[in-house]
């Protein structure tokens, strides 16, 4: 088993997908132990640290990477299995921003009402008890929330030599902000350039569907990911697989188009897995599918389409990559 560890210094963090040389090369079958910084670059540490004052645009939402996967070429698919995602600090931060979020005016939805207040919340994290503690800013209300760590931003270099800000989700992945991207899940990303060049960041201690205010429990993470390459199999939009479900994503504006992309991909993917024609698959997904929301705040919005594999007669997906990577993860854990 090949295990690689990577802990970037602040000047090694990346703020785009594409347009950056790889930080390292890995072979398929490698397990990477990596550190990711939070979306504020670790600069927001107290409720007095307003992001507008301590952070500098566009240096927000840093990612760790990119990593070059040997043998990856356009038309292939990278499989990234998240072995573990663990908060690296005993605190996480969240905030509201003026002109950002789902329940406020934005630069594209201009209104004459005042912008929301910029306010910061600090969550204490108790890993031993697996909880984060919410504390209201203007009262003594407090409640414990179960941790459910995930990564909001994962992707590869886009096609056509593009460089995209990490905050933007699209067909290459990016800032999808779906809570489905937790430990135990395999993410499939279509390769657009030699090596794939994948990066990971934007750890969340937990997040509600939609990330409604624009931020989650933003946390630095110690993450372990297993890498595999599926040759000659293309993936049009990021897809996910866990032990029970397959999922398709779509990112666009308006939200209806993100929904349509994710549903279209799941319908056509299900048809290819089962041998159903598209209308039969359309009917099945219409009755058996789910539609978890990713983000509704970013430069593009993200929707997820999800169905239990049992409703598809449990087909083999991506040549059984998820099962193989789960076994690799088990072997890794047995050595730790």
N, C-alpha and C positions, 0 to 999 in steps of 0.2 A: 504494500500500500504506500502510495506516494503522498506525503502530507507537506504542505507549504504554509508558512505563517507570514503574514504581512501586516504591519502596523505603520500606516503612513504618518509622516510628519505633516504639520499644517500646510507647508508649501508643496506637498505632494498630492494634496486633494485636488479633485477635478470638479469643474462646474459646467461641463458640457458632455454630451454623448457625441463622439466624433471629434476630429480636430486635435487629438492629443495622442502622443506616442504611448505605447503600452508600458506599464510599470513592471511587467514581467510576463514570461511565457509559461504555460502549463500544458501538460499532456492530458488528453481525455483519461478519466479515471482518477484524476488528482482530487484530493480534498484540500480545501483552502481554509485556513483559520485567519480571519481578518477582523480588523477594527474599523468601525464606521463612526464618524462624528455626527452630531445631531444637525438639524437643518439650520441652526443658528451658528454653526461652527464652534459650539461650546462657549460662546460669548455671553449668552443670556443665562445667568445663574441665580438671579434673585428677582423678586417682583418689581424692584426698582430699575432693572436693566431693560429699558425699552428698546426693542429691536431697531427702531429708526435711529436710535442714538449710538448703539454699540455695534451694529452690523453695517456693512457697506455693500450696497447693491452694485454689481450683480453677484457678489460673493455670498450667496445663500444656497442652501440645499446641496452641500458638497457630497460627492460620491467617492468611494474608494475604488481605484482602478484607473484605466482599463486593463484587463488581462487578455492577453493573446492566447487563444487555444490552438495548439498545433494541429494542422490539418483542416481547420475550419475554412470553408470557402462559401461564396454566395450560392444559395440553393440548399445549403445544409441547415440543420437545426441544432442549437445548443440546448442541452438539458441541464438546468441548475437545480439541484435538490438541496433544500434548506434543512440541514441536519439539526442545527440549534440556533436560536436567536436569543441572546441574553443581555439585558441592560448592563452597561459597563459602569454605571454610577448609581448612587442611591437617591437620585433625583431626576426628574424630567420637567420640562417646561412647556407651557402652552400660552397662546396669546390671541388677542384680536388685533386687527390692523385697520386703519382707515382705508376705505375703498378696496377691501379684499375680504372675501367670504361670501356665503350664500345668502345672507340676510342683511345686505347693505348695498348701497350704491357702489358701483365699480367704474373703472374708466370706460368700460363699454356699455354700461347701463347707467347713464348719467341722469341724476335727479337733482332737484334744488334743496334737498334736505341735508343737514349736516352729516359729515362722515362719522362713523362709529369711533368711539374712544379707543385709543391704543391701551390695552390693559394686559398684564402678564399674570399668569398663575404658576405657582411652583407645586409640583407633586412630589411628596416623599415616597420613595420606593422601598418596600420591604420584600427582598427576594426570598427570604426564609419563609415568609407567609404568603408570597406570591400575590401581593396587593400593592396598589398605588392609592395614596390618600388625597382625595379632593378636599380642598378648603376654600370656601367662598371668600371673596375679597371683602365684601361689604356686610357680612354677618358672621356668626360663629357656626354656621352650618358646615358639617363635615361628613364624608361618607367614604368607605373603602370600596375601591373598584378592583375586580380581579385583573391581574396582568394577562395580556394576550399579545405578546410581542410579535411584530411583523415589520416588514420593510416596505416603505411607501414608494421607493424609487429603485428600480432595477431595469437595466436595458443594455442594448448593444449599440455600436456605431450605426447611424442611419446610412441609407444608400446614397449614391450620387455625391459622395464626398461632403455631405452636409455635416454641420456641427449644430446641435440643438441644445438649448439651455436645459439643465436637468429638471427644471420645474415643469417642462412641457411633456405630457404623454402623447404617444402616437404609435404607429405600427412598430417602431423599434423598441417599445417599452416606455421607459421614463417614469415620470411621477404619477403612476396610476393610483396610488393610495387606496388599494383594496385590502381590507382586513383579511381576505382569503390568503394573502401571501405570508403565511406563518410557517413555523417549523413543521416538518413532515410533508411539505408540499413540494412538488417538482414544477418548475417554471420552464416552458418551452419558448425559445426566441429564435426567429428566423435570422440567419446570418446574411449580412449585406456586404461585408468587406472581408478581406483575408484576415483570419484570426478571430473574427467575431467582435473582439474588443468589448467585453462586458464589464460593467461597473455596478456597484451596489451602494446604497446609502439610505438616508432618511428613515432611520429606525424609529418606531413608535412603540411605546410601552403598551398602549392599546389605542383603539380609534373606533368611534362610531361610524356606521356606514354614511358616506357622503363627506366626512370630515367637514362638517357644516360651517364651523367658524373659520376654517382655513388652516388650522393646525391641530395636531393630535397631542399625545403625551410624547413630545419630541425628546428622544433619548439617544445617547451614544450606545453602540452595541458591540458586543463580541459575538461574531457570527461565524458559523462553520457551514461551508457549502461544498457539495460534491458536484463535480463537473463531468459531463459526458457529451459526446458528439454523435449525432445521428446523420450519417452521410446520405446525400441525395434525396433528402426529404425536406420540402419547403414548409414554412409556417408563416401564413400571411399576417396574423395578428398574435400577440402574446397569448399563450394558452397555459392553463394550470391543470394539475392532476393531483388529487390526494387519494387516500385509500378507497374512498367511496364515490368520488365525483370526478367528472371532467368539466372544465370551465373555459370559456372564451372571453376575451376582452375586446372592447371597442372604445376608442378615444376620439372625440370630435366635439365641435359645437355646431348646433344646439345639442342638448342632452338627448333628444329623440334620435339624432343620428348616431350618437355613441351607442344607444340602445339597439338601433337597427344593425349596426356593424357587429356587435357582440352576438345578437340573435342569428344573424345571417351566417356567421362563422360557425356557431354551434350547430345549426341545422345542417349545413353542408358537411361539416366534420362528422356529425352523427350519421349522415347518409353514407359517407365513405366507409365508416366503421362497421355499419350493419348491412350494407347492400340495399337499403331502402332507397326508393326514388325520392327526390327532394320534397314533393308534396306530402308523401307519407311521413318523412322525417319532420317536416314542418308541423304536421298534425300532432305527432308524438311529443315534440318539444313544447308545443303550445299547451299541452295538458300536463306534462311532467316536469317542465323546466322551472327554474327559479331565476331571479334577476337581482342579485345584490348590487348595491351602488358602490362605486369606487369613490372618486372625488367629484364635487360639484362646484369647485372654486378655482381651479387652475386655468391656464391658458387654453387647454382643452379639458373637457369633462370625460370621465371614464365610467363605463358600465360593464358589468360581468353577467354572462349567461352561464347557467350551471345546471347540470343534470346528473342524477345518480347513474353510475355505470350499470347497475343492476337492471335499469329500464332499457338498456341497450344490449341486454344479454351478456354483460361483462366482457366487452371486446378487449383484445390486446392493443394498447395504445403506444405509438412510437416504439415499436419493437420491444415492448416490455421494459422500457427505460426506468420507469418509476420503481418497479419491483427490484430491479438490479441495484439502483441507487439506494433504496431502503436497506438492502442487504449490506452494501458497502458502508452505509451509516452505522449499521449494527456492529460491523467489524471494527469500525473506528472507535465507537464507544467502548467496546470491550477492551481496548488497549489503553483507555484513559482512567 
